[in-house]
Amino acid sequence: MDQATRDLFARTGPPLRPNGERKLAHNVFMQVTWGLLGAAALGQLFLLVWLDVMS
């Protein structure tokens, strides 16, 4: 990585709130995405247990 790229990365940090928290954590799209991912994981766990018990 050249010096110009390192300087650019040093000047452009991730967007933070005044308390130091990342702004992306409160993005509605990210909250919905993580919610759907969690629901899919719970659904797969339920199906795994249910199909194991039924067989």
Number of C-alpha atoms within 10 A of each C-alpha: 5 6 8 9 9 10 10 10 11 9 8 8 8 11 11 12 10 8 6 8 12 13 12 14 11 10 11 10 11 12 13 11 12 12 12 12 12 12 12 12 12 12 11 12 12 12 12 11 10 11 10 9 8 6 5
